[in-house]
Amino acid sequence: MKLTVQNFLTLDGVMQAPGGPEEDPSDNFTQGGWQAQFPDPAVGEFVTELNSHVSAFLFGRRPFDIFRGYWPDQTDPDNAIATAINSLPKYVVSNSLNDADARWRGEHPTLLAS
């Protein structure tokens, strides 16, 4: 089995919710959305290439909650990233999520206790 990790990291070492200011305000983080302000086609191409080799996604609870709040509504069949994320199996490592809470378009990801 091969595990590939994908993280967004700023040049000054911040690894936290790049999409929007409300995504992850933990520890009083106020710079959410830092990455979304600077779209780069090369990043999209890189993520698409990474996702073309995966057979499943492994999430922690918080990233899973963030992803399922956005990706299920991205249904353009030409969006390779959305197609991969929405169609492939998902595994969620969490001690607090239960089957009733873990839905992604009617599908129930596999829950793994941390």
Backbone as CSV, one residue per row, in Angstrom:
resi,resn,N_x,N_y,N_z,CA_x,CA_y,CA_z,C_x,C_y,C_z
1,MET,0.832,-1.163,0.000,0.000,0.000,0.000,0.886,1.238,0.000
2,LYS,0.490,2.227,-0.752,1.236,3.478,-0.837,0.356,4.596,-0.303
3,LEU,0.895,5.423,0.579,0.172,6.550,1.151,0.837,7.835,0.676
4,THR,0.050,8.693,0.053,0.540,9.995,-0.400,-0.136,11.070,0.430
5,VAL,0.626,12.000,0.972,0.086,13.076,1.787,0.108,14.363,0.972
6,GLN,-1.015,15.058,0.995,-1.116,16.342,0.303,-1.459,17.412,1.325
7,ASN,-0.587,18.398,1.483,-0.799,19.509,2.410,-0.545,20.824,1.695
8,PHE,-1.225,21.862,2.144,-0.944,23.215,1.667,-0.172,23.913,2.771
9,LEU,0.983,24.462,2.411,1.895,25.042,3.384,2.376,26.392,2.869
10,THR,2.305,27.434,3.717,2.813,28.744,3.313,4.340,28.744,3.413
11,LEU,4.964,29.712,2.792,6.421,29.805,2.839,6.947,30.039,4.250
12,ASP,6.094,30.605,5.123,6.540,30.819,6.504,6.094,29.698,7.443
13,GLY,5.655,28.575,6.889,5.408,27.383,7.683,4.003,27.178,8.211
14,VAL,3.016,27.943,7.737,1.639,27.744,8.210,0.993,26.619,7.409
15,MET,0.485,25.616,8.133,-0.214,24.497,7.494,-1.602,24.457,8.121
16,GLN,-2.501,25.256,7.574,-3.834,25.339,8.146,-4.800,25.861,7.096
17,ALA,-5.974,25.279,7.017,-7.112,25.649,6.181,-6.865,26.781,5.181
18,PRO,-6.542,26.447,3.941,-6.241,27.479,2.955,-7.456,28.075,2.245
19,GLY,-8.633,27.471,2.365,-9.756,27.848,1.505,-10.532,29.082,1.885
20,GLY,-10.820,29.298,3.158,-11.643,30.431,3.557,-11.425,30.782,5.010
21,PRO,-11.722,32.032,5.395,-11.457,32.484,6.752,-12.244,31.728,7.824
22,GLU,-13.390,31.169,7.455,-14.205,30.458,8.437,-13.858,28.978,8.514
23,GLU,-12.980,28.513,7.656,-12.683,27.087,7.569,-12.073,26.513,8.843
24,ASP,-11.106,27.187,9.411,-10.432,26.657,10.593,-9.885,27.799,11.440
25,PRO,-10.712,28.349,12.314,-10.245,29.454,13.163,-9.602,28.983,14.471
26,SER,-9.250,27.695,14.556,-8.672,27.189,15.804,-7.396,27.941,16.155
27,ASP,-7.142,28.007,17.452,-5.974,28.727,17.982,-5.941,30.178,17.524
28,ASN,-7.131,30.774,17.323,-7.275,32.176,16.905,-6.610,32.476,15.572
29,PHE,-6.557,31.468,14.696,-5.988,31.670,13.352,-6.905,32.590,12.559
30,THR,-6.370,33.712,12.092,-7.185,34.724,11.400,-6.847,34.851,9.923
31,GLN,-5.965,34.020,9.421,-5.514,34.171,8.033,-6.097,33.122,7.094
32,GLY,-7.193,32.474,7.498,-7.823,31.491,6.629,-8.165,32.099,5.281
33,GLY,-8.043,31.335,4.242,-8.291,31.831,2.897,-7.039,32.325,2.193
34,TRP,-5.901,32.140,2.829,-4.645,32.651,2.269,-4.350,32.076,0.900
35,GLN,-4.662,30.828,0.665,-4.310,30.203,-0.605,-5.315,30.529,-1.695
36,ALA,-6.590,30.607,-1.330,-7.644,30.846,-2.324,-7.504,32.205,-2.997
37,GLN,-6.838,33.141,-2.339,-6.640,34.477,-2.918,-5.636,34.477,-4.066
38,PHE,-4.859,33.419,-4.181,-3.789,33.374,-5.169,-3.913,32.133,-6.049
39,PRO,-4.968,32.089,-6.873,-5.156,30.889,-7.697,-3.987,30.705,-8.663
40,ASP,-3.604,29.472,-8.836,-2.488,29.150,-9.711,-2.854,27.892,-10.494
41,PRO,-2.960,27.989,-11.815,-3.314,26.805,-12.604,-2.373,25.627,-12.365
42,ALA,-1.111,25.901,-12.061,-0.148,24.819,-11.828,-0.530,24.002,-10.599
43,VAL,-1.095,24.645,-9.574,-1.521,23.920,-8.381,-2.664,22.976,-8.745
44,GLY,-3.635,23.470,-9.506,-4.744,22.624,-9.951,-4.269,21.443,-10.772
45,GLU,-3.307,21.683,-11.646,-2.759,20.589,-12.465,-2.039,19.565,-11.585
46,PHE,-1.316,20.051,-10.583,-0.593,19.159,-9.679,-1.564,18.290,-8.868
47,VAL,-2.608,18.916,-8.317,-3.597,18.177,-7.524,-4.329,17.168,-8.411
48,THR,-4.661,17.572,-9.631,-5.320,16.655,-10.563,-4.423,15.456,-10.848
49,GLU,-3.141,15.712,-11.058,-2.191,14.620,-11.310,-2.095,13.695,-10.098
50,LEU,-1.988,14.259,-8.899,-1.942,13.432,-7.687,-3.189,12.565,-7.569
51,ASN,-4.348,13.182,-7.777,-5.609,12.464,-7.616,-5.828,11.404,-8.681
52,SER,-5.125,11.491,-9.786,-5.305,10.487,-10.841,-4.691,9.144,-10.454
53,HIS,-3.912,9.120,-9.390,-3.243,7.894,-8.954,-3.821,7.307,-7.668
54,VAL,-4.816,7.958,-7.085,-5.320,7.481,-5.795,-6.469,6.497,-5.979
55,SER,-6.653,5.658,-4.970,-7.765,4.716,-5.004,-8.731,4.966,-3.842
56,ALA,-8.353,5.866,-2.902,-9.208,6.213,-1.770,-8.633,7.461,-1.099
57,PHE,-9.431,8.070,-0.231,-8.998,9.250,0.519,-9.071,8.949,2.007
58,LEU,-8.060,9.399,2.748,-7.997,9.249,4.196,-8.048,10.648,4.797
59,PHE,-9.041,10.879,5.663,-9.241,12.190,6.274,-9.214,12.085,7.787
60,GLY,-8.835,13.170,8.429,-9.128,13.371,9.832,-10.522,13.985,9.908
61,ARG,-11.061,14.105,11.096,-12.431,14.612,11.263,-12.600,16.016,10.691
62,ARG,-11.728,16.934,11.056,-11.903,18.330,10.627,-11.772,18.477,9.109
63,PRO,-10.746,17.941,8.469,-10.705,18.040,7.000,-11.911,17.373,6.343
64,PHE,-12.368,16.248,6.903,-13.546,15.594,6.339,-14.749,16.530,6.402
65,ASP,-14.966,17.176,7.547,-16.084,18.109,7.677,-15.971,19.262,6.677
66,ILE,-14.767,19.776,6.508,-14.556,20.878,5.559,-14.821,20.406,4.124
67,PHE,-14.272,19.268,3.757,-14.441,18.754,2.390,-15.901,18.432,2.085
68,ARG,-16.594,17.794,3.026,-17.985,17.419,2.730,-18.910,18.619,2.740
69,GLY,-18.439,19.744,3.234,-19.212,20.983,3.157,-19.071,21.672,1.810
70,TYR,-18.138,21.221,0.991,-17.889,21.873,-0.302,-17.975,20.915,-1.491
71,TRP,-17.219,19.841,-1.463,-17.033,19.007,-2.647,-18.278,18.293,-3.164
72,PRO,-19.193,17.835,-2.322,-20.367,17.153,-2.884,-21.188,18.028,-3.830
73,ASP,-21.091,19.351,-3.683,-21.831,20.264,-4.565,-21.087,20.557,-5.862
74,GLN,-19.868,20.068,-5.995,-19.072,20.284,-7.209,-19.311,19.090,-8.127
75,THR,-20.212,19.246,-9.076,-20.676,18.103,-9.870,-20.302,18.181,-11.350
76,ASP,-19.480,19.148,-11.736,-19.060,19.261,-13.134,-18.217,18.035,-13.492
77,PRO,-18.665,17.226,-14.462,-17.908,16.017,-14.810,-16.525,16.321,-15.388
78,ASP,-16.295,17.552,-15.824,-14.979,17.935,-16.334,-14.021,18.355,-15.223
79,ASN,-14.514,18.443,-13.989,-13.668,18.790,-12.852,-13.089,17.489,-12.293
80,ALA,-11.868,17.189,-12.700,-11.236,15.915,-12.317,-11.042,15.792,-10.813
81,ILE,-10.779,16.902,-10.139,-10.584,16.853,-8.695,-11.896,16.485,-8.015
82,ALA,-12.983,17.161,-8.391,-14.290,16.859,-7.799,-14.715,15.427,-8.097
83,THR,-14.484,14.983,-9.314,-14.858,13.620,-9.684,-14.137,12.597,-8.817
84,ALA,-12.841,12.800,-8.612,-12.068,11.868,-7.775,-12.562,11.892,-6.332
85,ILE,-12.685,13.076,-5.772,-13.069,13.189,-4.365,-14.478,12.642,-4.134
86,ASN,-15.378,12.903,-5.058,-16.765,12.473,-4.863,-17.002,11.005,-5.174
87,SER,-16.163,10.399,-5.985,-16.457,9.027,-6.415,-15.636,7.946,-5.707
88,LEU,-14.507,8.300,-5.142,-13.638,7.299,-4.528,-14.004,7.062,-3.060
89,PRO,-13.650,5.895,-2.530,-13.934,5.608,-1.117,-13.228,6.600,-0.202
90,LYS,-13.865,6.846,0.944,-13.313,7.754,1.935,-13.194,7.025,3.265
91,TYR,-12.095,7.269,3.954,-11.852,6.729,5.285,-11.633,7.926,6.201
92,VAL,-12.272,7.908,7.364,-12.175,9.033,8.288,-11.680,8.519,9.633
93,VAL,-10.590,9.100,10.111,-10.053,8.751,11.418,-10.652,9.723,12.425
94,SER,-11.461,9.187,13.338,-12.138,10.041,14.312,-12.646,9.208,15.477
95,ASN,-12.592,9.782,16.664,-13.213,9.165,17.837,-14.576,9.774,18.119
96,SER,-14.917,10.875,17.433,-16.153,11.575,17.758,-17.217,11.509,16.657
97,LEU,-16.858,11.103,15.481,-17.812,11.026,14.378,-18.518,9.681,14.428
98,ASN,-19.831,9.674,14.167,-20.547,8.401,14.109,-21.141,8.229,12.715
99,ASP,-21.635,7.038,12.433,-22.166,6.739,11.093,-23.254,7.704,10.665
100,ALA,-24.115,8.103,11.596,-25.211,9.002,11.254,-24.694,10.374,10.826
101,ASP,-23.547,10.795,11.381,-22.974,12.102,11.046,-22.058,12.053,9.833
102,ALA,-21.624,10.876,9.450,-20.615,10.734,8.397,-21.273,10.414,7.062
103,ARG,-21.918,11.379,6.482,-22.565,11.168,5.181,-21.912,12.050,4.132
104,TRP,-21.796,11.525,2.955,-21.249,12.257,1.812,-22.107,11.851,0.630
105,ARG,-23.108,12.662,0.305,-24.050,12.348,-0.780,-24.702,10.989,-0.599
106,GLY,-25.153,10.705,0.598,-25.821,9.446,0.852,-24.889,8.286,1.134
107,GLU,-23.627,8.451,0.847,-22.632,7.405,1.088,-22.117,7.555,2.515
108,HIS,-21.748,6.454,3.116,-21.161,6.478,4.463,-19.702,6.073,4.357
109,PRO,-18.779,7.009,4.613,-17.357,6.650,4.619,-17.052,5.631,5.717
110,THR,-15.962,4.943,5.582,-15.520,4.012,6.610,-14.896,4.796,7.743
111,LEU,-15.383,4.591,8.958,-14.842,5.286,10.115,-13.764,4.432,10.766
112,LEU,-12.663,5.072,11.083,-11.548,4.410,11.766,-11.324,5.146,13.080
113,ALA,-11.271,4.460,14.191,-11.017,5.106,15.477,-9.565,5.527,15.555
114,SER,-9.348,6.706,16.088,-7.961,7.181,16.225,-7.370,6.757,17.546
